[in-house]
């Protein structure tokens, strides 16, 4: 399945996050695509190179996360198009509910996404690790 551009990549990410019914990010990542998390918490990788390496990490983590959190909303989406049509910057906030106790919390994110030849070649995600930790622990 090929993407039409960076905004299509974000829309599919959002759909998967909220419903789990569409393909995950790894399905759209180029074989040599890069996923970066510059503010990753200690012990987590800040850069993962390649679809296979990303899938090996993301798929089991996603399954474990879905048993602890239900993501309910992606809101306050602001899209910044760039001079390069392959690249967009998207700011957003994700809200979720912790399964164990019903705690509702939200965390802000920003992502730089680049799509070439219908595949994500870069997904650089900035997030507030403390806000996410509140929700997932």
N, CA, C and O atoms as a MOPAC input file, in Angstrom:
PM7 MOZYME 1SCF
protein

 N      0.83400 1    -1.16000 1     0.00000 1
 C      0.00000 1     0.00000 1     0.00000 1
 C      0.89300 1     1.24300 1     0.00000 1
 O      1.72800 1     1.41400 1     0.88800 1
 N      0.71500 1     2.09500 1    -0.98800 1
 C      1.55200 1     3.27800 1    -1.11100 1
 C      0.83400 1     4.51100 1    -0.56800 1
 O     -0.39000 1     4.62000 1    -0.63700 1
 N      1.61200 1     5.42000 1    -0.03700 1
 C      1.09300 1     6.67100 1     0.50000 1
 C      1.11600 1     7.74500 1    -0.57700 1
 O      1.92600 1     7.69300 1    -1.50200 1
 N      0.22000 1     8.72100 1    -0.44800 1
 C      0.20200 1     9.82400 1    -1.40500 1
 C      1.07900 1    10.98400 1    -0.96000 1
 O      1.36200 1    11.87700 1    -1.75900 1
 N      1.50900 1    10.99200 1     0.27700 1
 C      2.36300 1    12.06400 1     0.78400 1
 C      2.41800 1    12.03700 1     2.29500 1
 O      1.85800 1    11.13700 1     2.92200 1
 N      3.09200 1    13.02400 1     2.89300 1
 C      3.27500 1    13.01000 1     4.34400 1
 C      1.97400 1    13.15800 1     5.13300 1
 O      1.85500 1    12.59400 1     6.22100 1
 N      1.01100 1    13.89400 1     4.61700 1
 C     -0.25100 1    14.03900 1     5.34600 1
 C     -1.04900 1    12.74300 1     5.32400 1
 O     -1.72200 1    12.41100 1     6.29900 1
 N     -0.97900 1    12.01800 1     4.23100 1
 C     -1.60000 1    10.69600 1     4.16000 1
 C     -0.96200 1     9.77300 1     5.19700 1
 O     -1.66000 1     8.99900 1     5.85300 1
 N      0.35200 1     9.85100 1     5.34400 1
 C      1.05100 1     9.03100 1     6.34500 1
 C      0.52900 1     9.34500 1     7.74400 1
 O      0.27200 1     8.43400 1     8.53100 1
 N      0.37300 1    10.63400 1     8.05800 1
 C     -0.12200 1    11.00300 1     9.38000 1
 C     -1.55700 1    10.52500 1     9.58100 1
 O     -1.88800 1    10.00300 1    10.64600 1
 N     -2.40600 1    10.69400 1     8.58100 1
 C     -3.80500 1    10.25900 1     8.69900 1
 C     -3.89700 1     8.75600 1     8.95700 1
 O     -4.70600 1     8.31100 1     9.77100 1
 N     -3.08400 1     7.99400 1     8.27800 1
 C     -3.10300 1     6.53700 1     8.48400 1
 C     -2.56600 1     6.16900 1     9.87000 1
 O     -3.07400 1     5.25000 1    10.51300 1
 N     -1.53900 1     6.88900 1    10.32400 1
 C     -1.02900 1     6.70000 1    11.68400 1
 C     -2.14500 1     6.97100 1    12.69600 1
 O     -2.36900 1     6.17700 1    13.61000 1
 N     -2.84200 1     8.09500 1    12.52500 1
 C     -3.92200 1     8.46400 1    13.44100 1
 C     -5.02800 1     7.40600 1    13.43300 1
 O     -5.52300 1     7.01600 1    14.49100 1
 N     -5.40900 1     6.94900 1    12.25400 1
 C     -6.45300 1     5.92900 1    12.15700 1
 C     -6.03200 1     4.65400 1    12.88300 1
 O     -6.82300 1     4.05700 1    13.61400 1
 N     -4.79100 1     4.24700 1    12.67700 1
 C     -4.31400 1     3.02500 1    13.33500 1
 C     -4.26800 1     3.19800 1    14.85600 1
 O     -4.65800 1     2.29600 1    15.59700 1
 N     -3.80200 1     4.33400 1    15.30800 1
 C     -3.70700 1     4.58500 1    16.74300 1
 C     -5.08000 1     4.49600 1    17.40900 1
 O     -5.21700 1     3.91800 1    18.48700 1
 N     -6.08400 1     5.06500 1    16.76700 1
 C     -7.41000 1     5.13000 1    17.37500 1
 C     -8.23900 1     3.86500 1    17.18200 1
 O     -9.05200 1     3.52200 1    18.04000 1
 N     -8.04300 1     3.17200 1    16.06800 1
 C     -8.90900 1     2.02000 1    15.78700 1
 C     -8.17800 1     0.69000 1    15.78200 1
 O     -8.77600 1    -0.35100 1    16.05600 1
 N     -6.89400 1     0.71800 1    15.47500 1
 C     -6.13400 1    -0.52400 1    15.37600 1
 C     -6.51000 1    -1.36600 1    14.17800 1
 O     -6.01500 1    -2.48200 1    14.02000 1
 N     -7.38700 1    -0.83800 1    13.32600 1
 C     -7.87000 1    -1.63700 1    12.20400 1
 C     -7.07600 1    -1.43500 1    10.92700 1
 O     -7.16300 1    -2.25000 1    10.00900 1
 N     -6.31000 1    -0.37200 1    10.85600 1
 C     -5.50700 1    -0.15500 1     9.65400 1
 C     -4.07600 1    -0.60000 1     9.92600 1
 O     -3.71800 1    -0.94700 1    11.05200 1
 N     -3.28200 1    -0.58200 1     8.89200 1
 C     -1.88500 1    -1.00400 1     9.01500 1
 C     -1.12400 1    -0.05800 1     9.94100 1
 O     -1.41500 1     1.13700 1     9.99700 1
 N     -0.15400 1    -0.59900 1    10.66000 1
 C      0.69700 1     0.20000 1    11.52000 1
 C      1.76300 1     0.91800 1    10.71500 1
 O      1.93300 1     0.66600 1     9.52200 1
 N      2.47000 1     1.80600 1    11.37000 1
 C      3.50300 1     2.60700 1    10.72400 1
 C      4.50600 1     1.74300 1     9.97200 1
 O      4.98400 1     2.13000 1     8.90600 1
 N      4.82800 1     0.57000 1    10.52500 1
 C      5.83700 1    -0.28100 1     9.88100 1
 C      5.40300 1    -0.73100 1     8.48900 1
 O      6.25100 1    -1.02900 1     7.64800 1
 N      4.10600 1    -0.78500 1     8.23600 1
 C      3.62800 1    -1.20200 1     6.91400 1
 C      3.89800 1    -0.14700 1     5.84900 1
 O      3.92700 1    -0.45600 1     4.65800 1
 N      4.09400 1     1.08900 1     6.27200 1
 C      4.30400 1     2.18300 1     5.33100 1
 C      5.75200 1     2.65200 1     5.28200 1
 O      6.10200 1     3.50300 1     4.46400 1
 N      6.58500 1     2.10600 1     6.14400 1
 C      7.98200 1     2.51500 1     6.21900 1
 C      8.76900 1     1.91200 1     5.06100 1
 O      8.58800 1     0.74100 1     4.72400 1
 N      9.63200 1     2.70200 1     4.46000 1
 C     10.52000 1     2.18600 1     3.41700 1
 C     11.45100 1     1.15000 1     4.03400 1
 O     11.71100 1     1.17700 1     5.23700 1
 N     11.94700 1     0.24700 1     3.21200 1
 C     12.86300 1    -0.78500 1     3.72300 1
 C     14.01800 1    -0.17100 1     4.50000 1
 O     14.46400 1    -0.72600 1     5.50500 1
 N     14.50500 1     0.98800 1     4.02700 1
 C     15.62000 1     1.66900 1     4.69700 1
 C     15.15200 1     2.92000 1     5.44800 1
 O     15.95200 1     3.80500 1     5.75000 1
 N     13.86000 1     2.98400 1     5.74400 1
 C     13.31100 1     4.13400 1     6.45600 1
 C     13.88700 1     4.26300 1     7.85800 1
 O     14.39400 1     3.30200 1     8.43700 1
 N     13.79400 1     5.47400 1     8.38500 1
 C     14.35800 1     5.78800 1     9.69800 1
 C     13.25200 1     6.34000 1    10.59700 1
 O     12.46400 1     7.19000 1    10.18300 1
 N     13.20900 1     5.84500 1    11.83100 1
 C     12.30400 1     6.37100 1    12.84900 1
 C     13.17800 1     6.92400 1    13.96600 1
 O     14.00200 1     6.21200 1    14.54100 1
 N     12.98600 1     8.19900 1    14.26000 1
 C     13.79100 1     8.85300 1    15.29200 1
 C     12.89600 1     9.38800 1    16.40200 1
 O     11.79300 1     9.87200 1    16.14900 1
 N     13.38300 1     9.29400 1    17.62000 1
 C     12.72100 1     9.84600 1    18.80600 1
 C     13.78300 1    10.58100 1    19.61200 1
 O     14.32700 1    10.02900 1    20.56900 1
 N     14.08800 1    11.84000 1    19.22900 1
 C     15.18000 1    12.55900 1    19.88700 1
 C     15.03600 1    12.69100 1    21.40000 1
 O     16.04200 1    12.79800 1    22.10100 1
 N     13.80800 1    12.68700 1    21.91900 1
 C     13.60300 1    12.82800 1    23.35800 1
 C     13.19500 1    11.51400 1    24.00900 1
 O     12.50100 1    11.51100 1    25.02500 1
 N     13.61900 1    10.41000 1    23.43500 1
 C     13.28300 1     9.09200 1    23.98600 1
 C     13.80200 1     8.98400 1    25.41900 1
 O     14.86600 1     9.51300 1    25.73800 1
 N     13.05200 1     8.30100 1    26.27800 1
 C     13.51100 1     8.14000 1    27.65900 1
 C     14.75000 1     7.25100 1    27.72700 1
 O     15.04100 1     6.52900 1    26.77400 1
 N     15.47400 1     7.29400 1    28.82900 1
 C     16.66400 1     6.45100 1    28.97600 1
 C     16.33800 1     4.98200 1    28.71300 1
 O     15.31600 1     4.46200 1    29.16100 1
 N     17.22600 1     4.33600 1    27.98500 1
 C     17.05800 1     2.92700 1    27.66500 1
 C     16.31700 1     2.66500 1    26.36900 1
 O     16.36600 1     1.55300 1    25.84300 1
 N     15.63300 1     3.66700 1    25.84700 1
 C     14.90900 1     3.50700 1    24.57800 1
 C     15.77500 1     4.05600 1    23.44500 1
 O     16.48500 1     5.04300 1    23.63300 1
 N     15.72300 1     3.43200 1    22.28300 1
 C     16.54500 1     3.92200 1    21.17600 1
 C     16.04500 1     5.27100 1    20.66400 1
 O     14.84400 1     5.53500 1    20.62400 1
 N     16.97600 1     6.09600 1    20.28300 1
 C     16.62200 1     7.38600 1    19.69700 1
 C     16.52300 1     7.30600 1    18.18200 1
 O     15.96700 1     8.19900 1    17.54300 1
 N     17.06200 1     6.23800 1    17.60900 1
 C     17.03800 1     6.07800 1    16.15500 1
 C     16.94500 1     4.58900 1    15.83000 1
 O     17.69900 1     3.77300 1    16.36000 1
 N     16.01400 1     4.26000 1    14.95400 1
 C     15.87800 1     2.88900 1    14.46400 1
 C     15.93100 1     2.95400 1    12.94700 1
 O     15.17600 1     3.70000 1    12.32200 1
 N     16.81700 1     2.17800 1    12.36500 1
 C     16.99000 1     2.18400 1    10.91700 1
 C     16.42800 1     0.90700 1    10.31600 1
 O     16.77400 1    -0.19800 1    10.73300 1
 N     15.55700 1     1.07700 1     9.33100 1
 C     15.02600 1    -0.05500 1     8.58800 1
 C     13.67300 1    -0.52800 1     9.07100 1
 O     13.38300 1    -0.52500 1    10.26800 1
 N     12.84600 1    -0.93800 1     8.11400 1
 C     11.49800 1    -1.41300 1     8.42100 1
 C     11.52600 1    -2.63200 1     9.33500 1
 O     10.76500 1    -2.69700 1    10.30000 1
 N     12.39200 1    -3.59500 1     9.04400 1
 C     12.42400 1    -4.82800 1     9.83900 1
 C     12.80100 1    -4.53700 1    11.29300 1
 O     12.18700 1    -5.07400 1    12.21500 1
 N     13.80300 1    -3.69400 1    11.49500 1
 C     14.22600 1    -3.36300 1    12.86100 1
 C     13.12600 1    -2.61500 1    13.60600 1
 O     12.89200 1    -2.86200 1    14.78900 1
 N     12.45300 1    -1.70300 1    12.91300 1
 C     11.36500 1    -0.96500 1    13.55200 1
 C     10.21200 1    -1.90100 1    13.90700 1
 O      9.68000 1    -1.83600 1    15.01500 1
 N      9.82600 1    -2.76000 1    12.98300 1
 C      8.71700 1    -3.68900 1    13.23300 1
 C      9.03400 1    -4.62000 1    14.39600 1
 O      8.16200 1    -4.91300 1    15.21500 1
 N     10.27400 1    -5.08500 1    14.47200 1
 C     10.66500 1    -5.99900 1    15.54900 1
 C     10.48200 1    -5.34500 1    16.92000 1
 O     10.19500 1    -6.03000 1    17.90200 1
 N     10.64500 1    -4.05000 1    16.98400 1
 C     10.47800 1    -3.33800 1    18.25100 1
 C      9.03500 1    -2.84700 1    18.43700 1
 O      8.46500 1    -2.98000 1    19.52000 1
 N      8.45900 1    -2.28700 1    17.39000 1
 C      7.16500 1    -1.61100 1    17.51100 1
 C      5.99100 1    -2.55900 1    17.69800 1
 O      5.10200 1    -2.28500 1    18.50500 1
 N      5.97000 1    -3.65800 1    16.97700 1
 C      4.80000 1    -4.54100 1    17.03100 1
 C      4.57500 1    -5.09700 1    18.43600 1
 O      3.46000 1    -4.97800 1    18.94400 1
 N      5.57700 1    -5.70100 1    19.09700 1
 C      5.32300 1    -6.20300 1    20.45500 1
 C      5.02100 1    -5.08300 1    21.45600 1
 O      4.20800 1    -5.26600 1    22.36200 1
 N      5.67000 1    -3.93000 1    21.29500 1
 C      5.39400 1    -2.81500 1    22.20000 1
 C      3.96000 1    -2.32400 1    22.03700 1
 O      3.28100 1    -2.01800 1    23.01700 1
 N      3.51400 1    -2.25300 1    20.79400 1
 C      2.15200 1    -1.79500 1    20.52700 1
 C      1.13100 1    -2.74700 1    21.15200 1
 O      0.14500 1    -2.30500 1    21.74200 1
 N      1.36800 1    -4.04300 1    21.02300 1
 C      0.44200 1    -5.01700 1    21.60700 1
 C      0.40100 1    -4.88400 1    23.12900 1
 O     -0.67400 1    -4.93700 1    23.72500 1
 N      1.54400 1    -4.71500 1    23.75000 1
 C      1.59100 1    -4.54700 1    25.20500 1
 C      0.89600 1    -3.25300 1    25.62400 1
 O      0.19000 1    -3.22500 1    26.63200 1
 N      1.09100 1    -2.19700 1    24.86500 1
 C      0.48900 1    -0.91000 1    25.17900 1
 C     -1.02900 1    -0.96100 1    25.06400 1
 O     -1.73600 1    -0.39400 1    25.89800 1
 N     -1.52900 1    -1.63300 1    24.04200 1
 C     -2.98700 1    -1.71400 1    23.83300 1
 C     -3.68900 1    -2.42100 1    24.99400 1
 O     -4.88000 1    -2.19900 1    25.21600 1
 N     -2.97700 1    -3.26200 1    25.73000 1
 C     -3.60400 1    -3.91500 1    26.88200 1
 C     -3.66300 1    -2.98100 1    28.09300 1
 O     -4.38300 1    -3.25600 1    29.05200 1
 N     -2.91000 1    -1.88200 1    28.05200 1
 C     -2.86000 1    -0.95600 1    29.18600 1
 C     -3.55600 1     0.37300 1    28.93600 1
 O     -3.99600 1     1.03400 1    29.87600 1
 N     -3.65700 1     0.77100 1    27.65300 1
 C     -4.17600 1     2.09800 1    27.32000 1
 C     -5.10600 1     2.00300 1    26.11900 1
 O     -4.84700 1     1.26700 1    25.16700 1
 N     -6.19400 1     2.76200 1    26.18600 1
 C     -7.04700 1     2.94600 1    25.01800 1
 C     -6.89100 1     4.39100 1    24.57400 1
 O     -7.22800 1     5.31200 1    25.31800 1
 N     -6.38600 1     4.59000 1    23.37600 1
 C     -6.25100 1     5.94600 1    22.85700 1
 C     -7.60600 1     6.39400 1    22.34000 1
 O     -8.24100 1     5.70100 1    21.54400 1
 N     -8.04300 1     7.55700 1    22.79900 1
 C     -9.40000 1     8.01500 1    22.51800 1
 C     -9.47600 1     9.17100 1    21.53900 1
 O    -10.50600 1     9.37300 1    20.89600 1
 N     -8.40400 1     9.92900 1    21.42000 1
 C     -8.48900 1    11.10900 1    20.56700 1
 C     -7.10000 1    11.56300 1    20.13300 1
 O     -6.13300 1    11.49000 1    20.89200 1
 N     -7.03200 1    12.02600 1    18.90900 1
 C     -5.87600 1    12.78100 1    18.41400 1
 C     -6.44500 1    14.15400 1    18.08400 1
 O     -7.26700 1    14.29300 1    17.17800 1
 N     -6.00600 1    15.16200 1    18.82200 1
 C     -6.64600 1    16.48000 1    18.70700 1
 C     -5.60700 1    17.58300 1    18.54400 1
 O     -4.39800 1    17.35500 1    18.59100 1
 N     -6.13200 1    18.77700 1    18.35400 1
 C     -5.29200 1    19.97000 1    18.20600 1
 C     -4.22900 1    19.76600 1    17.13300 1
 O     -3.06900 1    20.14100 1    17.30400 1
 N     -4.64500 1    19.16800 1    16.03600 1
 C     -3.71700 1    18.87500 1    14.93900 1
 C     -3.41900 1    20.16300 1    14.17200 1
 O     -4.32800 1    20.85500 1    13.71500 1
 N     -2.14200 1    20.46400 1    14.04500 1
 C     -1.69200 1    21.60700 1    13.25500 1
 C     -0.67200 1    21.08200 1    12.25800 1
 O      0.33100 1    20.47700 1    12.63700 1
 N     -0.94000 1    21.32000 1    10.98500 1
 C     -0.06100 1    20.84100 1     9.91900 1
 C      0.75800 1    22.00800 1     9.39200 1
 O      0.22200 1    23.07200 1     9.08100 1
 N      2.06000 1    21.79400 1     9.29600 1
 C      2.96400 1    22.78000 1     8.71600 1
 C      3.55200 1    22.16500 1     7.45200 1
 O      4.40100 1    21.27500 1     7.51400 1
 N      3.09000 1    22.65000 1     6.31600 1
 C      3.66500 1    22.17100 1     5.06500 1
 C      5.00000 1    22.86700 1     4.87400 1
 O      5.20800 1    23.97600 1     5.36600 1
 N      5.89700 1    22.21700 1     4.16300 1
 C      7.23000 1    22.77000 1     3.96000 1
 C      7.45000 1    23.06200 1     2.48000 1
 O      6.60900 1    22.73700 1     1.64100 1
 N      8.57400 1    23.67000 1     2.17500 1
 C      8.91700 1    23.94500 1     0.77700 1
 C      9.12800 1    22.65500 1    -0.00100 1
 O      9.03500 1    22.63800 1    -1.22800 1
 N      9.40900 1    21.58500 1     0.71200 1
 C      9.59300 1    20.27000 1     0.09200 1
 C      8.27500 1    19.50700 1     0.21700 1
 O      7.87500 1    19.18200 1     1.33500 1
 N      7.58900 1    19.21200 1    -0.88200 1
 C      6.29000 1    18.53700 1    -0.79000 1
 C      6.36100 1    17.12700 1    -0.21100 1
 O      5.32800 1    16.53900 1     0.11200 1
 N      7.55700 1    16.58400 1    -0.07700 1
 C      7.71800 1    15.25200 1     0.51500 1
 C      7.71500 1    15.29900 1     2.03300 1
 O      7.63900 1    14.26000 1     2.68900 1
 N      7.80000 1    16.51100 1     2.59900 1
 C      7.99300 1    16.68300 1     4.04400 1
 C      6.88600 1    17.55500 1     4.63600 1
 O      6.49600 1    18.56600 1     4.05200 1
 N      6.39200 1    17.15100 1     5.79500 1
 C      5.45600 1    17.96900 1     6.57300 1
 C      5.80900 1    17.82700 1     8.04900 1
 O      6.38800 1    16.82900 1     8.47700 1
 N      5.44700 1    18.84300 1     8.80600 1
 C      5.57600 1    18.82000 1    10.26000 1
 C      4.15600 1    18.87200 1    10.81600 1
 O      3.36300 1    19.73000 1    10.43000 1
 N      3.84300 1    17.95900 1    11.71300 1
 C      2.49800 1    17.89600 1    12.28600 1
 C      2.60300 1    17.94000 1    13.80800 1
 O      3.29200 1    17.12600 1    14.42200 1
 N      1.90700 1    18.90500 1    14.40100 1
 C      1.78400 1    18.98000 1    15.85500 1
 C      0.43400 1    18.38600 1    16.23000 1
 O     -0.54700 1    18.56600 1    15.50800 1
 N      0.37900 1    17.67900 1    17.35600 1
 C     -0.88300 1    17.07500 1    17.77400 1
 C     -0.79400 1    16.66200 1    19.23500 1
 O      0.28000 1    16.65400 1    19.83500 1
 N     -1.93100 1    16.32500 1    19.77900 1
 C     -1.99300 1    15.82200 1    21.14300 1
 C     -2.77600 1    14.51600 1    21.12000 1
 O     -3.81400 1    14.41100 1    20.46600 1
 N     -2.27000 1    13.53100 1    21.83700 1
 C     -2.93900 1    12.23800 1    21.94000 1
 C     -3.52700 1    12.11300 1    23.34000 1
 O     -2.84700 1    12.34700 1    24.33900 1
 N     -4.80300 1    11.74000 1    23.39100 1
 C     -5.44600 1    11.48200 1    24.67700 1
 C     -5.72900 1     9.99100 1    24.79600 1
 O     -6.08000 1     9.32900 1    23.81900 1
 N     -5.57200 1     9.48300 1    26.00000 1
 C     -5.85200 1     8.07400 1    26.23000 1
 C     -6.38800 1     7.84200 1    27.62500 1
 O     -6.33600 1     8.71700 1    28.48900 1
 N     -6.90700 1     6.63500 1    27.82500 1
 C     -7.44100 1     6.22200 1    29.12300 1
 C     -6.68600 1     4.97900 1    29.56300 1
 O     -6.61700 1     3.99200 1    28.83000 1
 N     -6.12300 1     5.03200 1    30.76100 1
 C     -5.41600 1     3.88600 1    31.30900 1
 C     -6.43900 1     2.84100 1    31.74300 1
 O     -7.35700 1     3.13800 1    32.50700 1
 N     -6.27500 1     1.63400 1    31.25600 1
 C     -7.23000 1     0.55600 1    31.48600 1
 C     -7.36000 1     0.20300 1    32.96600 1
 O     -8.46900 1    -0.03700 1    33.44400 1
 N     -6.27100 1     0.16800 1    33.68100 1
 C     -6.27600 1    -0.29700 1    35.07500 1
 C     -7.14800 1     0.55000 1    35.99200 1
 O     -7.82200 1     0.01700 1    36.87400 1
 N     -7.14000 1     1.87800 1    35.78900 1
 C     -7.84700 1     2.73600 1    36.74400 1
 C     -8.67700 1     3.84600 1    36.11000 1
 O     -9.25100 1     4.66800 1    36.82500 1
 N     -8.75100 1     3.88400 1    34.79100 1
 C     -9.57200 1     4.89400 1    34.12500 1
 C     -8.95800 1     6.27600 1    34.05800 1
 O     -9.62000 1     7.22600 1    33.64100 1
 N     -7.69300 1     6.40600 1    34.46400 1
 C     -7.03500 1     7.70800 1    34.38100 1
 C     -7.04100 1     8.18100 1    32.93500 1
 O     -6.66300 1     7.44300 1    32.02600 1
 N     -7.47200 1     9.41700 1    32.73500 1
 C     -7.46900 1    10.02500 1    31.40600 1
 C     -6.33600 1    11.04800 1    31.38600 1
 O     -6.23100 1    11.88200 1    32.28500 1
 N     -5.49800 1    10.98200 1    30.36800 1
 C     -4.37300 1    11.90300 1    30.26100 1
 C     -4.08000 1    12.16800 1    28.79100 1
 O     -4.53300 1    11.43800 1    27.90900 1
 N     -3.32400 1    13.21500 1    28.55000 1
 C     -2.97200 1    13.58100 1    27.18200 1
 C     -1.49900 1    13.95900 1    27.12700 1
 O     -0.90500 1    14.37300 1    28.12300 1
 N     -0.93400 1    13.80900 1    25.95600 1
 C      0.47600 1    14.14000 1    25.75700 1
 C      0.64000 1    14.83900 1    24.41000 1
 O      0.03200 1    14.43500 1    23.41900 1
 N      1.46400 1    15.89200 1    24.37500 1
 C      1.71100 1    16.59100 1    23.11700 1
 C      2.81200 1    15.90300 1    22.30800 1
 O      3.73700 1    15.31000 1    22.86300 1
 N      2.68800 1    15.99800 1    21.00500 1
 C      3.65300 1    15.42100 1    20.07400 1
 C      3.88300 1    16.38700 1    18.92200 1
 O      3.06800 1    17.27100 1    18.65700 1
 N      4.99300 1    16.20400 1    18.25200 1
 C      5.24200 1    16.81700 1    16.94700 1
 C      6.01800 1    15.78700 1    16.14700 1
 O      6.88600 1    15.09700 1    16.68200 1
 N      5.70400 1    15.68700 1    14.87200 1
 C      6.39500 1    14.72700 1    14.01800 1
 C      6.80700 1    15.40800 1    12.72300 1
 O      6.05800 1    16.19300 1    12.14100 1
 N      8.01000 1    15.08600 1    12.29500 1
 C      8.48100 1    15.46000 1    10.96300 1
 C      8.40200 1    14.18400 1    10.14900 1
 O      9.03100 1    13.18200 1    10.48800 1
 N      7.62600 1    14.22100 1     9.07100 1
 C      7.45700 1    13.01100 1     8.25900 1
 C      7.82900 1    13.31100 1     6.80800 1
 O      7.41400 1    14.31200 1     6.22500 1
 N      8.62100 1    12.40800 1     6.25800 1
 C      9.02900 1    12.51800 1     4.84500 1
 C      8.58700 1    11.25000 1     4.12700 1
 O      8.83300 1    10.13800 1     4.59300 1
 N      7.93600 1    11.43400 1     2.99300 1
 C      7.46700 1    10.31500 1     2.17500 1
 C      8.07900 1    10.44200 1     0.78700 1
 O      7.98100 1    11.48300 1     0.13700 1
 N      8.71300 1     9.35900 1     0.35000 1
 C      9.28800 1     9.29500 1    -0.99300 1
 C      8.83700 1     8.00300 1    -1.64800 1
 O      8.85300 1     6.94100 1    -1.02600 1
 N      8.43800 1     8.10000 1    -2.90100 1
 C      7.99600 1     6.92100 1    -3.65900 1
 C      6.93400 1     6.12200 1    -2.90100 1
 O      6.93300 1     4.89100 1    -2.93500 1
 N      6.03300 1     6.82900 1    -2.21700 1
 C      4.91800 1     6.17700 1    -1.54800 1
 C      5.22800 1     5.52500 1    -0.21400 1
 O      4.37000 1     4.85200 1     0.35600 1
 N      6.44000 1     5.71200 1     0.29300 1
 C      6.85600 1     5.09300 1     1.56600 1
 C      7.45500 1     6.14500 1     2.50000 1
 O      8.04700 1     7.12500 1     2.05000 1
 N      7.29400 1     5.92800 1     3.79600 1
 C      7.89300 1     6.82300 1     4.78300 1
 C      9.39100 1     6.55700 1     4.82500 1
 O      9.82600 1     5.43200 1     5.07100 1
 N     10.17200 1     7.59900 1     4.58300 1
 C     11.62700 1     7.46800 1     4.68600 1
 C     12.14700 1     8.07600 1     5.99100 1
 O     13.25200 1     7.76400 1     6.43600 1
 N     11.32900 1     8.95400 1     6.60200 1
 C     11.70100 1     9.52600 1     7.89700 1
 C     10.44000 1     9.79600 1     8.70500 1
 O      9.48600 1    10.39800 1     8.21100 1
 N     10.45000 1     9.34400 1     9.94700 1
 C      9.41000 1     9.67700 1    10.93000 1
 C     10.16200 1    10.10000 1    12.17700 1
 O     10.63600 1     9.25900 1    12.94000 1
 N     10.27200 1    11.41100 1    12.38300 1
 C     11.00700 1    11.93900 1    13.54700 1
 C      9.97200 1    12.50200 1    14.52000 1
 O      9.32800 1    13.51600 1    14.25400 1
 N      9.83300 1    11.81900 1    15.64600 1
 C      8.75600 1    12.13200 1    16.58300 1
 C      9.30500 1    12.75000 1    17.85700 1
 O     10.19400 1    12.19900 1    18.50600 1
 N      8.75400 1    13.90800 1    18.20000 1
 C      9.09000 1    14.58800 1    19.44400 1
 C      7.88900 1    14.44900 1    20.37700 1
 O      6.75900 1    14.75300 1    19.99500 1
 N      8.14100 1    13.98800 1    21.59800 1
 C      7.04800 1    13.83300 1    22.54700 1
 C      7.51000 1    14.21200 1    23.94300 1
 O      8.70300 1    14.36800 1    24.20500 1
 N      6.54500 1    14.35500 1    24.82300 1
 C      6.80400 1    14.64000 1    26.22900 1
 C      6.82800 1    13.30100 1    26.96600 1
 O      5.77000 1    12.77700 1    27.31300 1
 N      8.01900 1    12.73600 1    27.21200 1
 C      8.09400 1    11.41200 1    27.83900 1
 C      7.42200 1    11.34900 1    29.21200 1
 O      6.86100 1    10.31400 1    29.57300 1
 N      7.47000 1    12.43200 1    29.97600 1
 C      6.84800 1    12.41900 1    31.30600 1
 C      5.32900 1    12.30400 1    31.19100 1
 O      4.69900 1    11.58300 1    31.96600 1
 N      4.74700 1    13.00400 1    30.24000 1
 C      3.29200 1    12.92800 1    30.04500 1
 C      2.88800 1    11.53200 1    29.58400 1
 O      1.87700 1    10.99800 1    30.03800 1
 N      3.66300 1    10.94400 1    28.69500 1
 C      3.34800 1     9.58800 1    28.23700 1
 C      3.53400 1     8.57500 1    29.36300 1
 O      2.74500 1     7.63800 1    29.49000 1
 N      4.57000 1     8.75600 1    30.17800 1
 C      4.81700 1     7.82700 1    31.28600 1
 C      3.64700 1     7.82200 1    32.26600 1
 O      3.29400 1     6.77700 1    32.81200 1
 N      3.05100 1     8.98500 1    32.48600 1
 C      1.89200 1     9.07000 1    33.37400 1
 C      0.76400 1     8.17400 1    32.87800 1
 O      0.07100 1     7.53500 1    33.67100 1
 N      0.58900 1     8.13400 1    31.57800 1
 C     -0.50700 1     7.36700 1    31.00200 1
 C     -0.21000 1     5.87400 1    30.93000 1
 O     -1.10800 1     5.05700 1    31.13700 1
 N      1.02000 1     5.51000 1    30.64200 1
 C      1.30500 1     4.09300 1    30.35400 1
 C      1.86800 1     3.30800 1    31.53300 1
 O      2.07100 1     2.09900 1    31.42300 1
 N      2.12400 1     3.97300 1    32.66200 1
 C      2.65100 1     3.22800 1    33.81300 1
 C      1.59700 1     3.03300 1    34.87400 1
 O      1.86900 1     2.42700 1    35.91100 1

